[in-house]
Amino acid sequence: MVVRVLSMLTFVAAFLATTLPSAAQYSEVVKRSCRNDYKRSCSTYALDDPGLRKCMDKAGPSLSRNCVIALVNSGEVSYQRATTRWGHKLKKAR
């Protein structure tokens, strides 16, 4: 019974580690480019808090151009979301 519970806990921990965003997943470019936006809009969330993504998405229209470009280039945000939903004017990479 104990072995079964431990193996289940190990599986759950491994699953969560691969599905939840972590501070390590954010590139240094994104961290540097979005630092002021984070402080202004979402500093109540830790970098490993799942609510951070939702907060940054809500703040999307007011994010700086450098932050939006870093988020798009890193794949954190789609070009379409940044331009259509958030209203940023960006040139599409070729």
Order of alpha helices (4+ residues) and beta strands (2+ residues): alpha-alpha-alpha-alpha
